[in-house]
Amino acid sequence: MMLNVAVQMDPVQTVNIEADTTFMLAMEAQRRGHRLWHHGPENLALEDGELFVRARPLEFRAVKGDHYTLGEAETLKVADHFDVVLMRQDPPFDMAYVTATYLLETVHPKVLVVNDPAEVRNAPEKLFVTAFPGLQPPTVISGDPDILADFHQRHGDVVLKPLHGAAGAGVMRLKADDRNLESLVETFGAINRDPLVMQAFIPAVSEGDKRIILVDGEVAGAINRIPPKGHVRSNLRVGGTAAPAELSQRDLEICATIGPELRRRGLMFVGIDVIGGYLTEINVTSPTGAQQLKQFGGANSAALLWDVIEAKRR
């Protein structure tokens, strides 16, 4: 079986081949004999109800500083030329991102889009988790300063973050006596009109933020992301350190609760964040951590994903 695979991602020049999950997914596709093409969401075009893309043939290789070759761009009808689209551009989850999901929805599932674009759009990562009561820490999502202030007063030590932020951007801790909330709400409001997320602070974050990867609703494995000393953000992009992790009984319970719903929605490659036994996010846009999981002796989640994709394409 040879599949034509469009990889919708950020510029290939910026890829860190030693850590990037998209690179790992693409390399596994190549190893299986599939043909890769690269494009960004801006290269999609809808004309007379048909989706086209201006894409370039892509070859990746594990050579630092010489990790890719791109061919000449061609304008191709997506439904006729491609079997799979990997939607892997990084957030922010803004209207440009949402529009790309609408465009890709016109060809899915004839062309298998991973993850399902409609379900990605319907599952914002900090909102989707609220669909599973009892799994997350005390949380409020609102743009009303009085509601946020009331939650802060009731819970004391809290974390404030933008609803559609990614990679730890804008995440901050407010202790019980912190008087900066009003100014912070004003600052965020000047940037956009999105609500904010406020959660009770989980002291166990100092021990790490566990990233668990699920493939088609099944657990592939986990890594721990440990924040720098004195910080609350453990994302690898902002200085967190990856470490091996074991799955606790609570972790398995969380995965068993959400796994069937992920599978039903066509969310085939997902990374969830668990801190101190609480589910804090369900990442469906461009989950990371696959390379680190394999480096620590865990499962090859890229291979697991391609097993599922190939089975669906058959």
Secondary structure as UniProt FT lines:
FT   STRAND          4..8
FT   HELIX           12..14
FT   TURN            17..19
FT   HELIX           21..31
FT   TURN            32..33
FT   STRAND          35..39
FT   HELIX           41..43
FT   STRAND          44..47
FT   TURN            48..49
FT   STRAND          50..60
FT   TURN            64..65
FT   STRAND          68..70
FT   STRAND          74..77
FT   HELIX           78..81
FT   STRAND          84..87
FT   HELIX           95..105
FT   TURN            106..110
FT   STRAND          112..114
FT   HELIX           117..121
FT   HELIX           125..128
FT   HELIX           129..131
FT   TURN            133..134
FT   STRAND          139..142
FT   HELIX           145..155
FT   STRAND          158..162
FT   TURN            163..164
FT   TURN            167..170
FT   STRAND          172..174
FT   TURN            176..177
FT   HELIX           181..191
FT   STRAND          196..200
FT   HELIX           203..207
FT   STRAND          209..215
FT   TURN            216..217
FT   STRAND          218..226
FT   TURN            229..230
FT   HELIX           236..238
FT   STRAND          241..244
FT   HELIX           249..264
FT   TURN            265..266
FT   STRAND          269..275
FT   TURN            276..277
FT   STRAND          278..283
FT   HELIX           290..295
FT   TURN            296..297
FT   HELIX           301..313
//
